Amino acid sequence: MDNMGLKIQALRKQHQLSQDDLASKMDVSRQAISKWERGEALPDLYNVKRLATIFQVTIDELLDVEVKHESVQEVPSNKVSLALLTVVGAIMSACVILFFAVGFYVLFAL
């Protein structure tokens, strides 16, 4: 983000706009434009969108954000572990059901 002020200034000059001209288009003060360009302040999201529209760039370009598209690697599946967990889970569930069934039998049969 350190370069955002320089980016705003470069785009403003590329579009042959003075700080006053840009401020007028943005409905902000010339001092606000100056602070943005010097890095003393940052425009809010609404003004970032307006700057991108005025300069006909994307917000990523304005913010000088490099978008990296990384390939998604598949996580190797361990089918044996999954099967084992499934079996263990089923056995534990059966034990819990059996425990409660015996408990209710003992509780109500006596």
C-alpha positions in Angstrom: 0.0 0.0 0.0 3.0 2.3 0.3 2.9 2.8 -3.5 -0.8 3.7 -3.6 -0.1 7.4 -3.3 2.4 7.3 -6.1 0.0 5.2 -8.2 -2.8 7.8 -7.7 -0.4 10.6 -8.7 0.9 8.7 -11.8 -2.7 7.9 -12.9 -3.8 11.5 -12.3 -0.9 12.8 -14.4 -1.5 10.2 -17.1 -5.1 11.4 -17.4 -3.8 15.0 -17.4 -5.7 16.0 -14.3 -4.6 18.5 -11.7 -5.3 17.7 -8.0 -8.1 20.3 -8.2 -9.6 18.6 -11.2 -9.5 15.1 -9.6 -10.8 16.6 -6.3 -13.7 18.1 -8.2 -14.6 14.8 -9.9 -14.4 13.0 -6.6 -16.3 15.6 -4.5 -13.3 15.7 -2.0 -10.9 18.5 -1.2 -7.7 19.1 -3.1 -5.9 18.6 0.3 -7.4 15.1 0.5 -5.9 14.2 -2.9 -2.6 15.7 -1.8 -2.6 13.6 1.4 -3.4 10.5 -0.6 -0.6 11.1 -3.0 1.9 11.9 -0.2 0.9 8.8 1.7 -0.3 10.7 4.7 -3.8 9.3 4.4 -5.6 6.6 2.4 -8.9 7.0 0.5 -11.8 5.0 2.0 -13.3 2.1 0.0 -15.9 4.2 -1.6 -13.3 6.6 -2.9 -11.0 3.8 -4.0 -13.9 2.5 -6.2 -14.5 6.0 -7.6 -10.7 6.5 -8.3 -10.7 3.1 -10.2 -13.7 4.2 -12.2 -12.2 7.6 -13.1 -8.9 6.1 -14.1 -10.5 3.1 -15.8 -8.5 0.6 -13.9 -9.4 -2.3 -11.6 -9.3 -1.8 -7.9 -6.5 -4.4 -7.8 -4.5 -2.3 -10.2 -5.1 0.8 -8.2 -4.1 -0.8 -5.0 -1.1 -2.3 -6.8 -2.1 -5.8 -5.7 -0.6 -8.7 -7.4 -3.2 -11.5 -7.7 -1.5 -14.9 -7.5 -3.3 -17.9 -8.8 -1.8 -20.9 -7.1 -2.7 -24.4 -8.3 -4.7 -26.4 -5.8 -2.9 -29.6 -4.9 -5.0 -32.6 -4.1 -4.6 -34.0 -0.7 -3.9 -37.7 -1.0 -6.7 -39.7 0.5 -5.9 -42.5 2.8 -8.7 -44.9 2.2 -7.5 -47.4 4.7 -7.5 -44.8 7.5 -11.0 -43.7 6.5 -12.3 -47.2 6.5 -10.7 -47.9 9.9 -12.2 -44.8 11.4 -15.6 -45.7 10.0 -15.4 -49.2 11.5 -14.2 -47.9 14.9 -16.9 -45.3 14.9 -19.6 -47.9 14.2 -18.2 -50.2 17.0 -18.2 -47.3 19.5 -21.7 -46.3 18.5 -22.9 -49.9 19.0 -21.2 -50.0 22.4 -22.9 -46.8 23.5 -26.3 -48.1 22.4 -25.7 -51.4 24.1 -24.6 -49.7 27.3 -27.8 -47.6 27.4 -30.0 -50.6 26.5 -28.5 -52.7 29.3 -28.8 -49.7 31.7 -32.5 -49.2 30.9 -33.1 -52.9 31.2 -31.5 -53.1 34.6 -33.2 -49.9 35.7 -36.7 -50.9 34.7 -36.5 -54.7 35.1 -35.7 -54.5 38.7 
